[in-house]
Amino acid sequence: MKIESRGEESVVVVLTAEDMREMDITYEALDYRSVETRRVIWTILDRVKRSLGRSPETEGRLLIEAAPSDDGGCVLCFSGAPADGKAKKRMILKKEDEPLIFQALDADAFLTACALLKASGDRLRRWEAYRLNGAYYAVLYPKPACAQALAFRLGEFGDAAFRAPVEAGRLLENGEPLGVSAK
């Protein structure tokens, strides 16, 4: 297990396939509603606290972003997020399979956003561009530690929001591919 601090409120934990076996969990089984996932998350947070001498928790929410790694392991990014007023403390597990869908304000904004996406290659696992009903879209799969920052940056050029894979599927099925992508 590799633990790396990224600022005051963010910690990245890289789990190898062996770490996952030792904790008796798979990427596919990660679901914060599951008792087993909560056990694993609390075990990891305990190790983070022992390793760094602090926890990534804040007074608000703790966002946990997960992405599979190529070796059968998993990358977890723990980030503090401000309270949303509904609960003082709460954890949210966001898996990589929730795509970020970007809809541009117009063609010029879309082209500018595409240039930004091409320059952000190391922040994305992959992305694809589509046109549907006269609007321009990009379906993005950002790396966990970069997801919120990328959504914020794209917000300058249109609407960027995390959506269910079903909505991305609608674009993939019905949209016209624009031939602009990175994998």
C-alpha positions in Angstrom: 0.0 0.0 0.0 1.4 3.4 -1.0 0.1 6.5 0.8 0.8 9.9 -0.6 -0.4 13.3 0.8 -1.6 15.8 -1.7 -2.1 19.0 0.2 -4.0 19.5 3.5 -7.3 17.8 2.5 -6.3 15.2 0.0 -4.6 11.8 0.2 -4.0 9.2 -2.5 -3.7 5.5 -1.6 -2.5 3.0 -4.2 -3.5 -0.6 -3.4 -1.8 -3.4 -5.3 -3.6 -6.6 -6.2 -2.0 -8.2 -3.2 -3.3 -5.5 -0.9 -6.8 -6.0 -2.3 -6.5 -9.8 -1.6 -5.3 -9.2 1.9 -8.3 -6.9 2.6 -10.6 -9.4 0.9 -12.1 -6.8 -1.5 -12.2 -6.2 -5.2 -12.7 -3.0 -7.2 -16.1 -4.3 -8.5 -17.3 -5.0 -4.9 -16.5 -1.4 -3.7 -19.8 0.1 -2.6 -20.0 2.3 0.5 -23.5 0.8 1.3 -21.6 -2.5 1.9 -20.3 -3.3 5.4 -17.2 -4.9 3.8 -16.4 -1.8 1.9 -16.8 0.4 5.0 -14.5 -2.0 6.9 -11.9 -1.7 4.2 -12.2 2.1 4.0 -11.9 2.5 7.8 -8.9 0.2 7.8 -7.2 2.3 5.1 -8.0 5.6 6.9 -6.5 4.1 10.0 -3.3 3.3 8.1 -3.3 6.8 6.6 -3.5 8.4 10.0 -0.7 6.2 11.3 1.5 6.9 8.3 0.9 10.6 7.9 0.0 11.5 11.4 -3.3 13.0 10.2 -6.5 12.0 8.5 -7.9 13.6 5.3 -11.2 14.2 7.0 -12.7 17.7 7.3 -15.7 19.2 9.1 -17.7 18.5 6.0 -17.8 15.5 3.7 -15.1 13.0 2.7 -15.2 12.2 -1.0 -13.6 8.9 -1.9 -12.8 8.5 -5.6 -11.8 5.0 -6.8 -10.3 3.8 -10.0 -9.0 0.4 -11.0 -5.3 0.1 -11.7 -3.8 -2.0 -14.5 -2.2 -4.5 -12.2 -5.5 -5.6 -10.6 -5.2 -3.1 -7.7 -7.0 0.1 -7.1 -6.3 3.8 -6.6 -8.3 5.7 -3.9 -8.3 9.4 -3.5 -9.6 10.8 -0.3 -10.6 14.5 -0.5 -12.2 16.8 2.0 -15.3 18.6 0.7 -17.4 21.3 2.4 -20.5 20.3 4.3 -23.7 20.4 2.1 -26.0 21.3 5.0 -27.7 17.9 5.1 -25.2 16.2 7.4 -22.2 17.4 9.3 -20.0 14.5 8.3 -20.6 12.0 5.5 -18.5 9.9 3.2 -19.2 9.5 -0.5 -17.6 6.8 -2.6 -17.4 7.7 -6.3 -16.1 5.0 -8.6 -14.4 5.8 -11.8 -17.2 4.4 -13.9 -19.3 7.6 -13.3 -18.4 9.6 -16.3 -18.1 13.4 -16.4 -20.4 14.7 -19.2 -19.5 18.0 -20.6 -22.0 20.0 -22.8 -20.5 23.1 -24.5 -22.3 26.4 -24.8 -21.5 26.6 -28.5 -19.1 25.3 -31.1 -16.3 27.8 -30.2 -16.5 26.9 -26.5 -16.4 23.2 -27.5 -13.3 23.6 -29.6 -11.6 25.5 -26.8 -12.6 22.8 -24.3 -11.3 20.1 -26.6 -7.9 21.8 -26.7 -7.9 21.9 -22.9 -8.8 18.2 -22.8 -6.0 17.3 -25.2 -3.5 19.2 -23.0 -4.9 17.4 -19.9 -4.1 13.9 -21.2 -2.5 12.8 -18.0 -5.6 13.7 -16.0 -7.9 11.5 -18.1 -8.2 7.8 -18.6 -10.1 8.5 -21.8 -12.6 10.8 -23.4 -14.7 11.0 -26.6 -16.6 13.8 -28.3 -20.1 13.7 -29.8 -22.8 15.9 -31.4 -26.5 15.2 -30.5 -29.5 17.3 -31.4 -27.2 20.3 -32.4 -25.3 20.3 -29.1 -21.7 19.3 -28.5 -20.7 16.9 -25.8 -17.7 15.2 -24.4 -17.9 12.0 -22.3 -14.8 12.0 -20.0 -13.4 9.4 -17.6 -11.0 11.5 -15.4 -8.5 10.0 -13.0 -9.8 10.2 -9.5 -7.5 12.8 -8.1 -8.3 15.1 -11.0 -12.0 14.8 -11.4 -13.3 17.8 -9.4 -10.6 20.2 -10.8 -11.4 19.1 -14.4 -15.1 19.6 -13.9 -14.5 23.0 -12.5 -12.2 24.0 -15.3 -14.6 22.8 -18.0 -17.4 24.8 -16.3 -15.9 27.9 -17.9 -17.0 26.5 -21.4 -20.4 24.9 -20.6 -22.0 22.5 -18.2 -19.9 19.7 -16.7 -21.5 17.3 -14.3 -21.0 13.7 -13.2 -23.7 11.5 -14.6 -24.8 7.9 -14.5 -23.2 5.6 -17.1 -26.7 5.3 -18.6 -26.6 8.9 -19.7 -23.1 8.4 -21.2 -24.5 5.3 -23.0 -27.3 7.5 -24.6 -24.6 9.7 -26.1 -22.5 6.8 -27.2 -25.5 5.2 -28.9 -27.4 8.2 -30.4 -24.6 10.8 -30.7 -22.6 11.5 -33.8 -18.9 10.8 -33.0 -16.8 13.8 -33.9 -13.5 11.9 -34.1 -11.9 13.9 -31.3 -10.9 11.6 -28.5 -8.1 10.2 -26.4 -7.7 6.7 -25.0 
